[in-house]
Amino acid sequence: MIWANFVKKLLAPHELQVWRKVDRHGNIYWQAYDPVTGKSFSSGSETDMSMWIEQLYRY
């Protein structure tokens, strides 16, 4: 997993990165990072994540 993330960042350093994580209790949440703006977002809702991405690229 670490190697895959390294390769992904190396090959696409300016692309929005979104990933799903599962905590030790089995709760799923989403994280995103935009290397162009330096903004990041985390949410337990896939809908909220989609809305954040839409707002990020609206302007």
PDB file of N, H, CA, C and O in Angstrom:
ATOM      1  N   MET A   1       0.820  -1.190   0.000  1.00  0.00           N
ATOM      2  CA  MET A   1       0.000   0.000   0.000  1.00  0.00           C
ATOM      3  C   MET A   1       0.864   1.255   0.000  1.00  0.00           C
ATOM      4  O   MET A   1       0.573   2.195  -0.739  1.00  0.00           O
ATOM      5  N   ILE A   2       1.901   1.292   0.796  1.00  0.00           N
ATOM      6  H   ILE A   2       2.138   0.528   1.396  1.00  0.00           H
ATOM      7  CA  ILE A   2       2.783   2.458   0.837  1.00  0.00           C
ATOM      8  C   ILE A   2       3.441   2.645  -0.519  1.00  0.00           C
ATOM      9  O   ILE A   2       3.528   3.769  -1.013  1.00  0.00           O
ATOM     10  N   TRP A   3       3.902   1.565  -1.125  1.00  0.00           N
ATOM     11  H   TRP A   3       3.830   0.652  -0.723  1.00  0.00           H
ATOM     12  CA  TRP A   3       4.536   1.649  -2.441  1.00  0.00           C
ATOM     13  C   TRP A   3       3.552   2.168  -3.485  1.00  0.00           C
ATOM     14  O   TRP A   3       3.927   2.996  -4.316  1.00  0.00           O
ATOM     15  N   ALA A   4       2.310   1.706  -3.463  1.00  0.00           N
ATOM     16  H   ALA A   4       2.006   1.035  -2.788  1.00  0.00           H
ATOM     17  CA  ALA A   4       1.306   2.159  -4.429  1.00  0.00           C
ATOM     18  C   ALA A   4       1.037   3.654  -4.270  1.00  0.00           C
ATOM     19  O   ALA A   4       0.911   4.366  -5.266  1.00  0.00           O
ATOM     20  N   ASN A   5       0.950   4.132  -3.040  1.00  0.00           N
ATOM     21  H   ASN A   5       1.053   3.553  -2.231  1.00  0.00           H
ATOM     22  CA  ASN A   5       0.739   5.565  -2.805  1.00  0.00           C
ATOM     23  C   ASN A   5       1.927   6.379  -3.291  1.00  0.00           C
ATOM     24  O   ASN A   5       1.745   7.459  -3.852  1.00  0.00           O
ATOM     25  N   PHE A   6       3.136   5.883  -3.086  1.00  0.00           N
ATOM     26  H   PHE A   6       3.284   5.005  -2.631  1.00  0.00           H
ATOM     27  CA  PHE A   6       4.334   6.579  -3.552  1.00  0.00           C
ATOM     28  C   PHE A   6       4.337   6.699  -5.069  1.00  0.00           C
ATOM     29  O   PHE A   6       4.600   7.775  -5.607  1.00  0.00           O
ATOM     30  N   VAL A   7       4.051   5.615  -5.755  1.00  0.00           N
ATOM     31  H   VAL A   7       3.838   4.741  -5.319  1.00  0.00           H
ATOM     32  CA  VAL A   7       4.032   5.620  -7.221  1.00  0.00           C
ATOM     33  C   VAL A   7       2.931   6.545  -7.732  1.00  0.00           C
ATOM     34  O   VAL A   7       3.136   7.286  -8.694  1.00  0.00           O
ATOM     35  N   LYS A   8       1.763   6.502  -7.089  1.00  0.00           N
ATOM     36  H   LYS A   8       1.597   5.900  -6.308  1.00  0.00           H
ATOM     37  CA  LYS A   8       0.647   7.350  -7.493  1.00  0.00           C
ATOM     38  C   LYS A   8       1.025   8.829  -7.384  1.00  0.00           C
ATOM     39  O   LYS A   8       0.731   9.610  -8.289  1.00  0.00           O
ATOM     40  N   LYS A   9       1.673   9.215  -6.288  1.00  0.00           N
ATOM     41  H   LYS A   9       1.912   8.581  -5.553  1.00  0.00           H
ATOM     42  CA  LYS A   9       2.072  10.605  -6.093  1.00  0.00           C
ATOM     43  C   LYS A   9       3.180  11.005  -7.052  1.00  0.00           C
ATOM     44  O   LYS A   9       3.233  12.151  -7.499  1.00  0.00           O
ATOM     45  N   LEU A  10       4.047  10.086  -7.364  1.00  0.00           N
ATOM     46  H   LEU A  10       4.003   9.155  -7.000  1.00  0.00           H
ATOM     47  CA  LEU A  10       5.147  10.366  -8.281  1.00  0.00           C
ATOM     48  C   LEU A  10       4.646  10.575  -9.703  1.00  0.00           C
ATOM     49  O   LEU A  10       5.130  11.462 -10.407  1.00  0.00           O
ATOM     50  N   LEU A  11       3.679   9.766 -10.132  1.00  0.00           N
ATOM     51  H   LEU A  11       3.285   9.046  -9.560  1.00  0.00           H
ATOM     52  CA  LEU A  11       3.185   9.836 -11.500  1.00  0.00           C
ATOM     53  C   LEU A  11       2.154  10.940 -11.718  1.00  0.00           C
ATOM     54  O   LEU A  11       2.004  11.424 -12.839  1.00  0.00           O
ATOM     55  N   ALA A  12       1.457  11.338 -10.689  1.00  0.00           N
ATOM     56  H   ALA A  12       1.579  10.944  -9.778  1.00  0.00           H
ATOM     57  CA  ALA A  12       0.399  12.350 -10.837  1.00  0.00           C
ATOM     58  C   ALA A  12       0.478  13.356  -9.688  1.00  0.00           C
ATOM     59  O   ALA A  12      -0.426  13.402  -8.853  1.00  0.00           O
ATOM     60  N   PRO A  13       1.539  14.161  -9.631  1.00  0.00           N
ATOM     61  CA  PRO A  13       1.731  15.036  -8.470  1.00  0.00           C
ATOM     62  C   PRO A  13       0.734  16.188  -8.384  1.00  0.00           C
ATOM     63  O   PRO A  13       0.619  16.807  -7.326  1.00  0.00           O
ATOM     64  N   HIS A  14       0.013  16.496  -9.457  1.00  0.00           N
ATOM     65  H   HIS A  14       0.107  15.994 -10.316  1.00  0.00           H
ATOM     66  CA  HIS A  14      -0.899  17.635  -9.435  1.00  0.00           C
ATOM     67  C   HIS A  14      -2.367  17.231  -9.498  1.00  0.00           C
ATOM     68  O   HIS A  14      -3.234  18.094  -9.643  1.00  0.00           O
ATOM     69  N   GLU A  15      -2.658  15.967  -9.393  1.00  0.00           N
ATOM     70  H   GLU A  15      -1.954  15.266  -9.275  1.00  0.00           H
ATOM     71  CA  GLU A  15      -4.041  15.506  -9.459  1.00  0.00           C
ATOM     72  C   GLU A  15      -4.657  15.410  -8.073  1.00  0.00           C
ATOM     73  O   GLU A  15      -3.977  15.124  -7.087  1.00  0.00           O
ATOM     74  N   LEU A  16      -5.947  15.654  -8.022  1.00  0.00           N
ATOM     75  H   LEU A  16      -6.499  15.886  -8.822  1.00  0.00           H
ATOM     76  CA  LEU A  16      -6.693  15.493  -6.786  1.00  0.00           C
ATOM     77  C   LEU A  16      -6.565  14.052  -6.312  1.00  0.00           C
ATOM     78  O   LEU A  16      -6.700  13.117  -7.102  1.00  0.00           O
ATOM     79  N   GLN A  17      -6.307  13.877  -5.036  1.00  0.00           N
ATOM     80  H   GLN A  17      -6.198  14.636  -4.394  1.00  0.00           H
ATOM     81  CA  GLN A  17      -6.167  12.540  -4.454  1.00  0.00           C
ATOM     82  C   GLN A  17      -7.330  12.304  -3.497  1.00  0.00           C
ATOM     83  O   GLN A  17      -7.559  13.096  -2.583  1.00  0.00           O
ATOM     84  N   VAL A  18      -8.052  11.229  -3.708  1.00  0.00           N
ATOM     85  H   VAL A  18      -7.866  10.585  -4.451  1.00  0.00           H
ATOM     86  CA  VAL A  18      -9.188  10.869  -2.857  1.00  0.00           C
ATOM     87  C   VAL A  18      -9.029   9.412  -2.461  1.00  0.00           C
ATOM     88  O   VAL A  18      -8.748   8.563  -3.307  1.00  0.00           O
ATOM     89  N   TRP A  19      -9.205   9.124  -1.202  1.00  0.00           N
ATOM     90  H   TRP A  19      -9.433   9.814  -0.515  1.00  0.00           H
ATOM     91  CA  TRP A  19      -9.099   7.742  -0.764  1.00  0.00           C
ATOM     92  C   TRP A  19     -10.077   7.475   0.369  1.00  0.00           C
ATOM     93  O   TRP A  19     -10.499   8.375   1.094  1.00  0.00           O
ATOM     94  N   ARG A  20     -10.416   6.205   0.487  1.00  0.00           N
ATOM     95  H   ARG A  20     -10.073   5.474  -0.102  1.00  0.00           H
ATOM     96  CA  ARG A  20     -11.349   5.742   1.517  1.00  0.00           C
ATOM     97  C   ARG A  20     -10.543   5.048   2.602  1.00  0.00           C
ATOM     98  O   ARG A  20      -9.629   4.275   2.314  1.00  0.00           O
ATOM     99  N   LYS A  21     -10.886   5.327   3.835  1.00  0.00           N
ATOM    100  H   LYS A  21     -11.629   5.955   4.068  1.00  0.00           H
ATOM    101  CA  LYS A  21     -10.198   4.697   4.956  1.00  0.00           C
ATOM    102  C   LYS A  21     -11.219   4.028   5.860  1.00  0.00           C
ATOM    103  O   LYS A  21     -12.388   4.413   5.895  1.00  0.00           O
ATOM    104  N   VAL A  22     -10.768   3.044   6.573  1.00  0.00           N
ATOM    105  H   VAL A  22      -9.818   2.732   6.545  1.00  0.00           H
ATOM    106  CA  VAL A  22     -11.600   2.344   7.546  1.00  0.00           C
ATOM    107  C   VAL A  22     -10.858   2.385   8.881  1.00  0.00           C
ATOM    108  O   VAL A  22      -9.705   1.961   8.964  1.00  0.00           O
ATOM    109  N   ASP A  23     -11.515   2.893   9.924  1.00  0.00           N
ATOM    110  H   ASP A  23     -12.451   3.237   9.856  1.00  0.00           H
ATOM    111  CA  ASP A  23     -10.851   2.960  11.223  1.00  0.00           C
ATOM    112  C   ASP A  23     -10.937   1.605  11.932  1.00  0.00           C
ATOM    113  O   ASP A  23     -11.522   0.654  11.412  1.00  0.00           O
ATOM    114  N   ARG A  24     -10.369   1.537  13.082  1.00  0.00           N
ATOM    115  H   ARG A  24      -9.894   2.309  13.505  1.00  0.00           H
ATOM    116  CA  ARG A  24     -10.289   0.254  13.800  1.00  0.00           C
ATOM    117  C   ARG A  24     -11.647  -0.265  14.249  1.00  0.00           C
ATOM    118  O   ARG A  24     -11.774  -1.431  14.625  1.00  0.00           O
ATOM    119  N   HIS A  25     -12.672   0.599  14.211  1.00  0.00           N
ATOM    120  H   HIS A  25     -12.569   1.546  13.906  1.00  0.00           H
ATOM    121  CA  HIS A  25     -14.025   0.187  14.578  1.00  0.00           C
ATOM    122  C   HIS A  25     -14.858  -0.198  13.354  1.00  0.00           C
ATOM    123  O   HIS A  25     -16.030  -0.554  13.481  1.00  0.00           O
ATOM    124  N   GLY A  26     -14.252  -0.127  12.182  1.00  0.00           N
ATOM    125  H   GLY A  26     -13.300   0.162  12.079  1.00  0.00           H
ATOM    126  CA  GLY A  26     -14.961  -0.483  10.963  1.00  0.00           C
ATOM    127  C   GLY A  26     -15.711   0.660  10.311  1.00  0.00           C
ATOM    128  O   GLY A  26     -16.415   0.457   9.322  1.00  0.00           O
ATOM    129  N   ASN A  27     -15.568   1.868  10.856  1.00  0.00           N
ATOM    130  H   ASN A  27     -14.996   2.033  11.660  1.00  0.00           H
ATOM    131  CA  ASN A  27     -16.220   3.037  10.265  1.00  0.00           C
ATOM    132  C   ASN A  27     -15.475   3.473   9.012  1.00  0.00           C
ATOM    133  O   ASN A  27     -14.247   3.546   9.006  1.00  0.00           O
ATOM    134  N   ILE A  28     -16.212   3.758   7.967  1.00  0.00           N
ATOM    135  H   ILE A  28     -17.210   3.699   7.972  1.00  0.00           H
ATOM    136  CA  ILE A  28     -15.621   4.189   6.700  1.00  0.00           C
ATOM    137  C   ILE A  28     -15.673   5.705   6.628  1.00  0.00           C
ATOM    138  O   ILE A  28     -16.689   6.317   6.957  1.00  0.00           O
ATOM    139  N   TYR A  29     -14.579   6.303   6.197  1.00  0.00           N
ATOM    140  H   TYR A  29     -13.754   5.805   5.929  1.00  0.00           H
ATOM    141  CA  TYR A  29     -14.574   7.738   5.946  1.00  0.00           C
ATOM    142  C   TYR A  29     -13.697   8.039   4.740  1.00  0.00           C
ATOM    143  O   TYR A  29     -12.891   7.212   4.312  1.00  0.00           O
ATOM    144  N   TRP A  30     -13.870   9.218   4.211  1.00  0.00           N
ATOM    145  H   TRP A  30     -14.524   9.890   4.558  1.00  0.00           H
ATOM    146  CA  TRP A  30     -13.197   9.633   2.986  1.00  0.00           C
ATOM    147  C   TRP A  30     -12.250  10.781   3.277  1.00  0.00           C
ATOM    148  O   TRP A  30     -12.533  11.648   4.104  1.00  0.00           O
ATOM    149  N   GLN A  31     -11.125  10.770   2.586  1.00  0.00           N
ATOM    150  H   GLN A  31     -10.895  10.066   1.914  1.00  0.00           H
ATOM    151  CA  GLN A  31     -10.172  11.862   2.694  1.00  0.00           C
ATOM    152  C   GLN A  31      -9.798  12.294   1.283  1.00  0.00           C
ATOM    153  O   GLN A  31      -9.776  11.491   0.350  1.00  0.00           O
ATOM    154  N   ALA A  32      -9.506  13.584   1.155  1.00  0.00           N
ATOM    155  H   ALA A  32      -9.525  14.236   1.913  1.00  0.00           H
ATOM    156  CA  ALA A  32      -9.091  14.115  -0.139  1.00  0.00           C
ATOM    157  C   ALA A  32      -8.035  15.177   0.082  1.00  0.00           C
ATOM    158  O   ALA A  32      -8.010  15.845   1.116  1.00  0.00           O
ATOM    159  N   TYR A  33      -7.158  15.325  -0.907  1.00  0.00           N
ATOM    160  H   TYR A  33      -7.177  14.783  -1.747  1.00  0.00           H
ATOM    161  CA  TYR A  33      -6.118  16.343  -0.869  1.00  0.00           C
ATOM    162  C   TYR A  33      -5.902  16.858  -2.285  1.00  0.00           C
ATOM    163  O   TYR A  33      -5.739  16.081  -3.226  1.00  0.00           O
ATOM    164  N   ASP A  34      -5.904  18.174  -2.420  1.00  0.00           N
ATOM    165  H   ASP A  34      -6.037  18.805  -1.655  1.00  0.00           H
ATOM    166  CA  ASP A  34      -5.633  18.809  -3.698  1.00  0.00           C
ATOM    167  C   ASP A  34      -4.257  19.461  -3.617  1.00  0.00           C
ATOM    168  O   ASP A  34      -4.112  20.496  -2.967  1.00  0.00           O
ATOM    169  N   PRO A  35      -3.246  18.884  -4.259  1.00  0.00           N
ATOM    170  CA  PRO A  35      -1.888  19.426  -4.159  1.00  0.00           C
ATOM    171  C   PRO A  35      -1.728  20.786  -4.832  1.00  0.00           C
ATOM    172  O   PRO A  35      -0.787  21.517  -4.521  1.00  0.00           O
ATOM    173  N   VAL A  36      -2.614  21.134  -5.734  1.00  0.00           N
ATOM    174  H   VAL A  36      -3.379  20.541  -5.987  1.00  0.00           H
ATOM    175  CA  VAL A  36      -2.526  22.427  -6.417  1.00  0.00           C
ATOM    176  C   VAL A  36      -2.891  23.559  -5.445  1.00  0.00           C
ATOM    177  O   VAL A  36      -2.194  24.572  -5.387  1.00  0.00           O
ATOM    178  N   THR A  37      -3.977  23.390  -4.683  1.00  0.00           N
ATOM    179  H   THR A  37      -4.543  22.566  -4.730  1.00  0.00           H
ATOM    180  CA  THR A  37      -4.429  24.433  -3.752  1.00  0.00           C
ATOM    181  C   THR A  37      -3.923  24.204  -2.331  1.00  0.00           C
ATOM    182  O   THR A  37      -3.913  25.129  -1.520  1.00  0.00           O
ATOM    183  N   GLY A  38      -3.503  22.977  -2.025  1.00  0.00           N
ATOM    184  H   GLY A  38      -3.511  22.225  -2.684  1.00  0.00           H
ATOM    185  CA  GLY A  38      -3.074  22.636  -0.676  1.00  0.00           C
ATOM    186  C   GLY A  38      -4.231  22.360   0.268  1.00  0.00           C
ATOM    187  O   GLY A  38      -4.024  22.173   1.467  1.00  0.00           O
ATOM    188  N   LYS A  39      -5.448  22.331  -0.263  1.00  0.00           N
ATOM    189  H   LYS A  39      -5.616  22.483  -1.237  1.00  0.00           H
ATOM    190  CA  LYS A  39      -6.633  22.093   0.563  1.00  0.00           C
ATOM    191  C   LYS A  39      -6.859  20.600   0.765  1.00  0.00           C
ATOM    192  O   LYS A  39      -6.530  19.786  -0.098  1.00  0.00           O
ATOM    193  N   SER A  40      -7.429  20.252   1.924  1.00  0.00           N
ATOM    194  H   SER A  40      -7.696  20.913   2.626  1.00  0.00           H
ATOM    195  CA  SER A  40      -7.770  18.863   2.211  1.00  0.00           C
ATOM    196  C   SER A  40      -9.143  18.825   2.862  1.00  0.00           C
ATOM    197  O   SER A  40      -9.648  19.834   3.354  1.00  0.00           O
ATOM    198  N   PHE A  41      -9.733  17.635   2.854  1.00  0.00           N
ATOM    199  H   PHE A  41      -9.323  16.816   2.454  1.00  0.00           H
ATOM    200  CA  PHE A  41     -11.075  17.454   3.392  1.00  0.00           C
ATOM    201  C   PHE A  41     -11.219  16.023   3.867  1.00  0.00           C
ATOM    202  O   PHE A  41     -10.657  15.104   3.270  1.00  0.00           O
ATOM    203  N   SER A  42     -11.967  15.832   4.935  1.00  0.00           N
ATOM    204  H   SER A  42     -12.423  16.578   5.420  1.00  0.00           H
ATOM    205  CA  SER A  42     -12.245  14.503   5.459  1.00  0.00           C
ATOM    206  C   SER A  42     -13.705  14.452   5.875  1.00  0.00           C
ATOM    207  O   SER A  42     -14.218  15.396   6.476  1.00  0.00           O
ATOM    208  N   SER A  43     -14.375  13.349   5.556  1.00  0.00           N
ATOM    209  H   SER A  43     -13.959  12.582   5.068  1.00  0.00           H
ATOM    210  CA  SER A  43     -15.792  13.218   5.895  1.00  0.00           C
ATOM    211  C   SER A  43     -16.188  11.755   5.965  1.00  0.00           C
ATOM    212  O   SER A  43     -15.578  10.901   5.321  1.00  0.00           O
ATOM    213  N   GLY A  44     -17.194  11.481   6.735  1.00  0.00           N
ATOM    214  H   GLY A  44     -17.690  12.174   7.258  1.00  0.00           H
ATOM    215  CA  GLY A  44     -17.766  10.147   6.801  1.00  0.00           C
ATOM    216  C   GLY A  44     -18.812   9.932   5.725  1.00  0.00           C
ATOM    217  O   GLY A  44     -19.390   8.851   5.619  1.00  0.00           O
ATOM    218  N   SER A  45     -19.057  10.964   4.925  1.00  0.00           N
ATOM    219  H   SER A  45     -18.588  11.843   5.012  1.00  0.00           H
ATOM    220  CA  SER A  45     -20.105  10.903   3.917  1.00  0.00           C
ATOM    221  C   SER A  45     -19.523  11.031   2.509  1.00  0.00           C
ATOM    222  O   SER A  45     -18.810  11.988   2.205  1.00  0.00           O
ATOM    223  N   GLU A  46     -19.830  10.075   1.675  1.00  0.00           N
ATOM    224  H   GLU A  46     -20.409   9.298   1.922  1.00  0.00           H
ATOM    225  CA  GLU A  46     -19.397  10.141   0.280  1.00  0.00           C
ATOM    226  C   GLU A  46     -20.068  11.326  -0.433  1.00  0.00           C
ATOM    227  O   GLU A  46     -19.467  11.944  -1.311  1.00  0.00           O
ATOM    228  N   THR A  47     -21.288  11.632  -0.058  1.00  0.00           N
ATOM    229  H   THR A  47     -21.776  11.129   0.655  1.00  0.00           H
ATOM    230  CA  THR A  47     -22.008  12.769  -0.635  1.00  0.00           C
ATOM    231  C   THR A  47     -21.313  14.083  -0.288  1.00  0.00           C
ATOM    232  O   THR A  47     -21.148  14.945  -1.151  1.00  0.00           O
ATOM    233  N   ASP A  48     -20.906  14.239   0.971  1.00  0.00           N
ATOM    234  H   ASP A  48     -21.040  13.539   1.672  1.00  0.00           H
ATOM    235  CA  ASP A  48     -20.188  15.453   1.377  1.00  0.00           C
ATOM    236  C   ASP A  48     -18.866  15.579   0.618  1.00  0.00           C
ATOM    237  O   ASP A  48     -18.460  16.675   0.234  1.00  0.00           O
ATOM    238  N   MET A  49     -18.209  14.450   0.411  1.00  0.00           N
ATOM    239  H   MET A  49     -18.539  13.559   0.724  1.00  0.00           H
ATOM    240  CA  MET A  49     -16.944  14.466  -0.331  1.00  0.00           C
ATOM    241  C   MET A  49     -17.193  14.945  -1.761  1.00  0.00           C
ATOM    242  O   MET A  49     -16.443  15.775  -2.276  1.00  0.00           O
ATOM    243  N   SER A  50     -18.219  14.437  -2.390  1.00  0.00           N
ATOM    244  H   SER A  50     -18.827  13.763  -1.972  1.00  0.00           H
ATOM    245  CA  SER A  50     -18.548  14.854  -3.754  1.00  0.00           C
ATOM    246  C   SER A  50     -18.857  16.344  -3.822  1.00  0.00           C
ATOM    247  O   SER A  50     -18.437  17.029  -4.755  1.00  0.00           O
ATOM    248  N   MET A  51     -19.592  16.844  -2.832  1.00  0.00           N
ATOM    249  H   MET A  51     -19.933  16.288  -2.074  1.00  0.00           H
ATOM    250  CA  MET A  51     -19.927  18.263  -2.801  1.00  0.00           C
ATOM    251  C   MET A  51     -18.666  19.115  -2.638  1.00  0.00           C
ATOM    252  O   MET A  51     -18.544  20.164  -3.270  1.00  0.00           O
ATOM    253  N   TRP A  52     -17.730  18.675  -1.797  1.00  0.00           N
ATOM    254  H   TRP A  52     -17.829  17.823  -1.283  1.00  0.00           H
ATOM    255  CA  TRP A  52     -16.488  19.423  -1.598  1.00  0.00           C
ATOM    256  C   TRP A  52     -15.690  19.481  -2.903  1.00  0.00           C
ATOM    257  O   TRP A  52     -15.144  20.527  -3.256  1.00  0.00           O
ATOM    258  N   ILE A  53     -15.626  18.364  -3.610  1.00  0.00           N
ATOM    259  H   ILE A  53     -16.070  17.515  -3.324  1.00  0.00           H
ATOM    260  CA  ILE A  53     -14.902  18.325  -4.883  1.00  0.00           C
ATOM    261  C   ILE A  53     -15.553  19.261  -5.895  1.00  0.00           C
ATOM    262  O   ILE A  53     -14.860  19.990  -6.605  1.00  0.00           O
ATOM    263  N   GLU A  54     -16.864  19.240  -5.961  1.00  0.00           N
ATOM    264  H   GLU A  54     -17.427  18.647  -5.384  1.00  0.00           H
ATOM    265  CA  GLU A  54     -17.568  20.129  -6.890  1.00  0.00           C
ATOM    266  C   GLU A  54     -17.290  21.596  -6.568  1.00  0.00           C
ATOM    267  O   GLU A  54     -17.057  22.390  -7.479  1.00  0.00           O
ATOM    268  N   GLN A  55     -17.310  21.967  -5.286  1.00  0.00           N
ATOM    269  H   GLN A  55     -17.499  21.322  -4.545  1.00  0.00           H
ATOM    270  CA  GLN A  55     -17.027  23.338  -4.898  1.00  0.00           C
ATOM    271  C   GLN A  55     -15.572  23.713  -5.188  1.00  0.00           C
ATOM    272  O   GLN A  55     -15.280  24.852  -5.554  1.00  0.00           O
ATOM    273  N   LEU A  56     -14.685  22.772  -5.025  1.00  0.00           N
ATOM    274  H   LEU A  56     -14.922  21.847  -4.727  1.00  0.00           H
ATOM    275  CA  LEU A  56     -13.266  23.027  -5.269  1.00  0.00           C
ATOM    276  C   LEU A  56     -13.009  23.417  -6.719  1.00  0.00           C
ATOM    277  O   LEU A  56     -12.174  24.278  -6.997  1.00  0.00           O
ATOM    278  N   TYR A  57     -13.717  22.793  -7.630  1.00  0.00           N
ATOM    279  H   TYR A  57     -14.396  22.094  -7.405  1.00  0.00           H
ATOM    280  CA  TYR A  57     -13.490  23.029  -9.056  1.00  0.00           C
ATOM    281  C   TYR A  57     -14.535  23.927  -9.699  1.00  0.00           C
ATOM    282  O   TYR A  57     -14.536  24.096 -10.918  1.00  0.00           O
ATOM    283  N   ARG A  58     -15.410  24.495  -8.910  1.00  0.00           N
ATOM    284  H   ARG A  58     -15.409  24.357  -7.919  1.00  0.00           H
ATOM    285  CA  ARG A  58     -16.458  25.358  -9.454  1.00  0.00           C
ATOM    286  C   ARG A  58     -15.884  26.644 -10.030  1.00  0.00           C
ATOM    287  O   ARG A  58     -16.410  27.165 -11.014  1.00  0.00           O
ATOM    288  N   TYR A  59     -14.825  27.159  -9.443  1.00  0.00           N
ATOM    289  H   TYR A  59     -14.397  26.736  -8.645  1.00  0.00           H
ATOM    290  CA  TYR A  59     -14.285  28.450  -9.873  1.00  0.00           C
ATOM    291  C   TYR A  59     -12.969  28.303 -10.590  1.00  0.00           C
ATOM    292  O   TYR A  59     -12.383  29.299 -11.016  1.00  0.00           O
TER     293      TYR A  59
END
